[in-house]
């Protein structure tokens, strides 16, 4: 019975990984693609643990899952750092900050206008 539940959960995780693959391949920005890769890595770690339960040797698969999770984390940090240094990513972040600045200025100006 428990094997059927674990197997169904593993299949559901695989389907969710396929949905995350859409974000990885067709993400509008590079940061969306990095996030999609990170989601797939996290679900793979969980999938490794479920496989360990199915095989009855969870201790071995926990070690593999921890190593994979650490590699996924380091790869995500490295990719994010690399792409944030590129000019296009910096422009995207700068555009976001510039877009947010007038909203703050307009609310401040409205508050000053009400006080006068």
Phi, psi and omega in degrees: 000312182293329178296322178294321179293316179295319179295317177297320178295320178296320178294320177297320177296321177298321178294321177293327176293325176295321176294323177291333178296329176297317178294324181292318183278315188249023180298139182294331179235166180293328179291328173295323179292321177296318178298318178299318177295323178293320178297317179296320178296321179293318179291328176294322177299315178295320179297322176299321178293321178295323177296322176298322177293319180295320180280347180079014179233067185294327184300317180292319183286336175294317178298317179295319181295320179295316178298317180294320179296320178295317177296321178297317180296314180295320179295321179294316178298317180296315180294319180295316180295319180296312185283335175287338177281339179291153184297320182297320179291323178295321177296321179297316178294319178296320177297321178296316181293322178293325180291325180283331185298314180297330179297317179294318181294322180293320180291325177292319180294323179294319179293322178291323179293325177290328182288330182281000000 
